[in-house]
Amino acid sequence: MTVKMNGWSRRQFIKLSTAAMFQILFSSFISFAESSTKSQTQMERIKRLQASPQYNDGEFVNPIDVPIMADGSTWEYIKKRFFADRIDPEPAGDLPLKRIQRNDWAKIGKENFNFAWLGHSSILIAVDGKTVLVEPVLEERALPYTWIAPKRFHPAPVTVEELPPIDVVLITHDHYDHLEEPTMKRLNHKASLFLVPLGIGELLEEWCIPPEKIVELDWWEHHKVGSLHFTATPAVHYARRGLFDGNERLWCSWSVHGRNRRLFISGDSGYFDGFKNIGEKLGPFDVTFLKIGSYDEMWKQIHMLPEEAVQQHQDLRGGILVPLHWATFDLGLHPWYEPIERTLTAAQKIDVQTITPIIGEQVNINRLPEENPWWCIEDEHRG
């Protein structure tokens, strides 16, 4: 077991926090100034936002009323994050990884369904002859403020230049660890379509992605690409990239229906009964890609616990569960391996089939990989 000594003094914390505040304020001011002159597409977008059933009193709202943090927990989080000793917040050694080979993806037949987990919530999917890239986050750090942002536990298994041509880039919400500006800019010449929740198109246009390549959906709206039917489905979360843009953009999960396969992609969410409704309307799903990490009792209302993710899979009437949102960034307070261990324990109790591929490993859903607890390579480091 490795105990990490944070070693932060109050003076260091205040200094770094103040610097971060100024940088966020500056970024927010630039964003506000850029948005002061509104394009025609932005005016149309504003009309759609205001007409959305999810939009209330100038912001998007959740399907249930929940706080982002439990009452009175902010200082408790700061103490645990910056001043307390933590157990195994990151791996002590290198994690196994397989590089994405573009030629391998070019050979996949239209009848096959293959995917590779790229780390965190990023997935490369080939289904029905289309290539879908989910939440591509490939930079070294989870925030643009590199001097304080969490660093990856492992290299990205691919660069944008190494990717095959992308038919659809799929985004669930605007947080930095799910929507990465440098990567999205580079994907502009690689991807045919960017499919995002309502409001995120404004960001993409600011990043020079043409409006004709952007499709924004509200919950329960659909878009078709070839034989693939994409539906934006509800989630319990929030949106924010600066100090003054809270909940200006929608968040969602995604249902993807192909000719013979149905997939569900959770994004970030707290647990709620709405997943049963999604399962009844759009399920059953052959595969669910579900967030399991970066949780805590203080904010489980918007980041579900691993056991709740297993229940979510059941509610969705899922077949195979693929855990996401773990083993890449230290964004919670738990040991880095705890999410997968809690998920597998809960899944085994109710006989849920779970697969845990190595980062970058190409998986053919018709030929599943053998069970491989690769995160246990560090057992000798745990006491």
HELIX and SHEET records of a PDB file:
HELIX    1   1 ARG A   10  GLU A   34  1                                  25    
HELIX    2   2 GLN A   40  ALA A   51  1                                  12    
HELIX    3   3 THR A   74  PHE A   82  1                                   9    
HELIX    4   4 ARG A  102  ALA A  106  1                                   5    
HELIX    5   5 GLU A  181  LEU A  187  1                                   7    
HELIX    6   6 GLY A  201  GLU A  206  1                                   6    
HELIX    7   7 PRO A  211  LYS A  213  5                                   3    
HELIX    8   8 GLY A  274  LEU A  282  1                                   9    
HELIX    9   9 PRO A  306  ASP A  315  1                                  10    
HELIX   10  10 GLU A  338  LYS A  349  1                                  12    
HELIX   11  11 TRP A  374  HIS A  381  5                                   8    
SHEET    1   A 2 VAL A   3  LYS A   4  0                                        
SHEET    2   A 2 ARG A  86  ILE A  87 -1                                        
SHEET    1   B 2 TYR A  55  ASN A  56  0                                        
SHEET    2   B 2 GLU A  59  PHE A  60 -1                                        
SHEET    1   C 7 ILE A 214  LEU A 217  0                                        
SHEET    2   C 7 PHE A 194  PRO A 197  1                                        
SHEET    3   C 7 VAL A 168  LEU A 170  1                                        
SHEET    4   C 7 LYS A 130  VAL A 134  1                                        
SHEET    5   C 7 SER A 122  VAL A 127 -1                                        
SHEET    6   C 7 PHE A 113  GLY A 119 -1                                        
SHEET    7   C 7 GLN A 362  ASN A 364 -1                                        
SHEET    1   D 7 HIS A 222  VAL A 225  0                                        
SHEET    2   D 7 LEU A 228  THR A 233 -1                                        
SHEET    3   D 7 SER A 253  HIS A 257 -1                                        
SHEET    4   D 7 ARG A 262  ILE A 265 -1                                        
SHEET    5   D 7 PHE A 285  LYS A 291  1                                        
SHEET    6   D 7 GLY A 318  LEU A 324  1                                        
SHEET    7   D 7 GLN A 353  THR A 354  1                                        
END                                                                             
